[in-house]
Amino acid sequence: MKRYDIHAHLGRTSSGEENSPAMLVEQLTRFGISRVGVCCLSGSDNRAQNDLIHQLMLAYPDFVEGYAFLNPKSPAVFDEIDRCLGDFGMNGVKFNSWKHGYFGDNCPEIDDVLTAVEHYGVQVQVHVGTSPLCTPWPWIEYAKRHPKLDMVFTHMGCHEFGYSTVEAIREVPGIWVETSCQMEVEVLRKAFDQLGSHRIVFGTDWPYKATNAEIEKLFLLGLSDREMEDVFYKNAEILWRMN
C-alpha cells in the first residue's frame, strides 16, 4: 500500500537539532513513504523559509510537495502567496499562530489572506493544539466563510484539543484532520467513528515525531483496508489534486 506523508518539516527544530534534505528522504523512504508535504518553520523569515522548501522541491521533484509558511500579519504576505503558489507552484500553505504570535479570532487579516490562497486552489494546513493560541474554533469559522478551501487541522488538536476538535468539526465537511502527534487511541477512534476515514489523512510531523510510531499506531486501530487506503494515500491525492 502506498504511503504519502502530508505533514513534515525541514530546517533546524525548535530544540536546535539540525536536519537535511538527505536525512528527510532517507528516513521517510525507509518506512515506505513515497511522497511528502513539507514546510519550514525554522527561523523567523518566511521568505528564507519558503526559499528552502523551493530548493527541496527542485532537488526532489518526484518526492516533495512544498508548502508555503505564511504569517497573515506580515506586510509581505500577499507577495509571498503569489511567489510561492504562483511562481514556485507550491501545493499548500501552513499557518501556525503559536510560531507567529497571534490569536486566530483577533487577526482580521486572515480572511483576506485565505481569499488570496483560495485563488490558487490549494489546501490550507493549520497547527491546532500545543498552545492557547492554537485553538480550533476561530479556524472553524474561517472554514465556514471560505467553503471552497480544504482545511487540514494538523495533529487532530494534539492532546489539548483532541476530543473537542473532532466534536467541533463534525458538521463542517471542509475540514480534515491529520494524525501526527495524536497518541490518544480514543481520540483517533472517535475521529474515525464521527468523521469517517475520508476526512483523516496521515502525517509524521518529521523530524519532530518518530516515523515508525506514527505509522504503527494506525495498525492498532483495527481499520479496514479501505480505511487504511484513505488515510495513507487516497486522501492525500485529493488534497494534493493528484487526480
RASUL-V837704 format. One record per residue. N is the residue number from 0. RES is the residue in one small letter. PHI is phi in radians with two decimals (999 if undefined). PSI is psi in degrees with one decimal (NA if undefined). BURIAL is b if it has 24 or more other C-alpha atoms within 12 Angstrom, else e. Layout:
BEGIN
N;RES;PHI;PSI;BURIAL  N;RES;PHI;PSI;BURIAL
END
This chain:
BEGIN
0;m;999;134.3;e  1;k;-1.12;150.4;e  2;r;-2.28;117.6;b  3;y;-1.98;130.9;b  4;d;-1.76;112.8;b  5;i;-1.52;-1.9;b  6;h;-2.60;98.4;b  7;a;-2.51;173.3;b  8;h;-2.37;158.5;b  9;l;-2.32;144.0;b  10;g;2.01;162.0;b  11;r;-0.93;135.7;e  12;t;-1.31;170.4;e  13;s;-1.13;-20.6;e  14;s;-1.62;4.3;e  15;g;1.63;6.6;e  16;e;-1.40;137.3;e  17;e;-1.49;153.9;e  18;n;-2.59;178.5;e  19;s;-2.60;163.3;e  20;p;-0.99;-40.8;b  21;a;-1.10;-39.7;e  22;m;-1.11;-44.5;e  23;l;-1.02;-50.2;b  24;v;-1.13;-45.5;b  25;e;-1.12;-44.7;e  26;q;-1.27;-34.1;b  27;l;-1.35;-41.5;b  28;t;-1.15;-27.7;e  29;r;-1.00;-29.9;e  30;f;-1.84;21.9;b  31;g;1.42;13.7;e  32;i;-1.50;125.2;b  33;s;-1.92;-4.1;b  34;r;-2.75;146.1;b  35;v;-2.54;141.8;b  36;g;-1.69;130.2;b  37;v;-2.34;137.2;b  38;c;-2.30;168.6;b  39;c;-2.03;127.2;b  40;l;-1.90;2.9;b  41;s;-1.43;124.7;b  42;g;1.60;-167.9;e  43;s;-2.21;2.1;e  44;d;-1.82;105.3;e  45;n;-1.03;-36.2;b  46;r;-1.11;-45.6;b  47;a;-1.14;-39.2;e  48;q;-1.07;-46.1;b  49;n;-1.26;-30.9;b  50;d;-1.09;-39.5;b  51;l;-1.06;-41.7;b  52;i;-1.21;-36.8;b  53;h;-1.07;-42.4;b  54;q;-1.10;-36.9;b  55;l;-1.12;-42.2;b  56;m;-1.05;-41.3;b  57;l;-1.18;-35.3;e  58;a;-1.32;-31.8;e  59;y;-2.33;64.0;e  60;p;-1.12;-25.4;e  61;d;-1.59;-0.4;e  62;f;-2.10;-28.4;b  63;v;-1.97;131.3;b  64;e;-1.85;116.3;b  65;g;-1.53;144.8;b  66;y;-2.11;144.9;b  67;a;-1.52;133.2;b  68;f;-1.63;121.0;b  69;l;-2.11;138.0;b  70;n;-1.89;109.0;b  71;p;-1.12;-16.1;b  72;k;-1.57;-4.8;b  73;s;-1.33;135.3;e  74;p;-1.08;-20.8;e  75;a;-1.69;10.0;e  76;v;-1.10;-36.2;b  77;f;-1.29;-34.8;b  78;d;-1.11;-38.4;e  79;e;-1.21;-35.8;b  80;i;-1.07;-49.5;b  81;d;-1.16;-38.2;b  82;r;-1.15;-47.9;b  83;c;-1.35;-46.6;b  84;l;-1.46;-31.8;b  85;g;-1.53;-64.4;e  86;d;-1.20;-43.8;e  87;f;-1.57;-17.3;b  88;g;1.21;33.5;b  89;m;-1.16;156.5;b  90;n;-2.00;27.8;b  91;g;2.91;169.3;b  92;v;-2.31;156.6;b  93;k;-2.23;133.8;b  94;f;-2.02;136.6;b  95;n;-2.47;94.6;b  96;s;-1.18;-22.7;b  97;w;-1.13;-46.3;e  98;k;-1.17;-35.1;b  99;h;-1.75;-5.4;b  100;g;1.30;50.9;e  101;y;-2.51;155.8;b  102;f;-1.59;132.4;b  103;g;-1.03;-31.0;b  104;d;-1.54;3.6;e  105;n;-2.31;40.2;e  106;c;-2.45;80.8;e  107;p;-1.11;-15.1;e  108;e;-1.15;-22.0;e  109;i;-1.04;-41.1;b  110;d;-1.02;-46.8;b  111;d;-1.17;-36.5;e  112;v;-1.12;-44.8;b  113;l;-1.12;-35.7;b  114;t;-1.09;-41.3;b  115;a;-1.16;-39.9;b  116;v;-1.15;-38.9;b  117;e;-0.99;-31.8;b  118;h;-1.03;-29.0;e  119;y;-1.64;-10.2;b  120;g;1.24;26.2;b  121;v;-1.79;165.1;b  122;q;-1.27;156.5;b  123;v;-2.08;121.1;b  124;q;-1.81;137.1;b  125;v;-2.22;127.0;b  126;h;-1.26;120.2;b  127;v;-2.14;122.1;b  128;g;2.04;176.7;b  129;t;1.40;-50.1;b  130;s;-2.19;149.7;e  131;p;-1.05;-17.8;b  132;l;-1.28;-13.5;b  133;c;-2.04;45.6;b  134;t;-1.35;153.8;b  135;p;-1.33;-23.1;b  136;w;-1.12;-42.7;b  137;p;-1.06;-37.2;b  138;w;-1.28;-25.9;b  139;i;-1.10;-41.0;b  140;e;-1.15;-39.1;e  141;y;-1.11;-40.7;b  142;a;-1.07;-39.3;b  143;k;-1.15;-35.1;e  144;r;-1.39;-15.0;e  145;h;-2.25;66.5;b  146;p;-1.18;-14.1;e  147;k;-1.36;-14.9;e  148;l;-1.48;141.5;b  149;d;-1.60;119.3;b  150;m;-1.97;130.9;b  151;v;-1.96;121.3;b  152;f;-1.56;106.8;b  153;t;-1.23;150.6;b  154;h;1.17;3.8;b  155;m;0.96;28.9;b  156;g;1.58;2.2;b  157;c;0.94;-165.1;b  158;h;-1.36;-17.2;b  159;e;-1.25;-42.2;b  160;f;-2.21;19.4;b  161;g;-1.02;-58.7;b  162;y;-1.07;-45.3;b  163;s;-1.23;-31.4;e  164;t;-1.11;-47.2;b  165;v;-1.05;-44.5;b  166;e;-1.08;-44.4;b  167;a;-1.24;-28.1;b  168;i;-1.75;3.1;b  169;r;-0.96;-38.4;b  170;e;-1.78;19.3;e  171;v;-2.09;87.1;b  172;p;-1.14;-17.5;b  173;g;-1.38;-1.8;b  174;i;-1.88;129.6;b  175;w;-1.90;165.3;b  176;v;-2.20;150.8;b  177;e;-2.02;148.9;b  178;t;-1.55;-18.3;b  179;s;-1.12;146.3;b  180;c;1.33;-12.3;b  181;q;-1.57;101.8;b  182;m;-1.87;3.5;b  183;e;-1.49;112.6;b  184;v;-1.00;-39.6;e  185;e;-1.19;-31.0;e  186;v;-1.17;-44.7;b  187;l;-1.06;-44.8;b  188;r;-1.13;-39.6;b  189;k;-1.08;-39.7;b  190;a;-1.11;-45.1;b  191;f;-1.14;-38.1;b  192;d;-1.21;-41.1;e  193;q;-1.70;-26.9;b  194;l;-1.81;-31.7;b  195;g;1.54;154.0;b  196;s;-1.13;-20.3;b  197;h;-1.29;-5.2;b  198;r;-2.09;18.0;b  199;i;-2.18;132.1;b  200;v;-2.32;143.8;b  201;f;-1.41;137.6;b  202;g;-2.60;160.7;b  203;t;-1.93;-24.1;b  204;d;1.07;28.3;b  205;w;-0.95;139.9;b  206;p;-1.66;15.5;b  207;y;-1.35;-26.8;b  208;k;-2.13;160.4;b  209;a;-1.34;118.1;e  210;t;-1.04;-43.0;b  211;n;-1.09;-38.2;e  212;a;-1.18;-39.0;e  213;e;-1.14;-31.1;b  214;i;-1.37;-50.7;b  215;e;-1.12;-31.3;e  216;k;-1.07;-31.2;b  217;l;-1.23;-30.1;b  218;f;-1.29;-13.1;e  219;l;-1.53;-4.4;e  220;l;-1.59;-5.9;e  221;g;1.22;35.9;e  222;l;-1.35;153.5;e  223;s;-1.32;167.1;e  224;d;-1.05;-40.2;e  225;r;-1.10;-42.7;e  226;e;-1.12;-41.4;b  227;m;-1.11;-40.3;b  228;e;-1.10;-43.2;b  229;d;-0.96;-51.1;b  230;v;-1.26;-41.8;b  231;f;-1.37;-28.2;b  232;y;-2.68;-31.6;b  233;k;-1.15;-39.3;b  234;n;-1.22;-36.1;b  235;a;-1.11;-38.7;b  236;e;-1.07;-36.2;b  237;i;-1.19;-48.4;b  238;l;-1.16;-32.1;b  239;w;-1.54;2.4;b  240;r;1.01;39.9;e  241;m;-1.36;-19.2;e  242;n;-1.76;NA;e
END
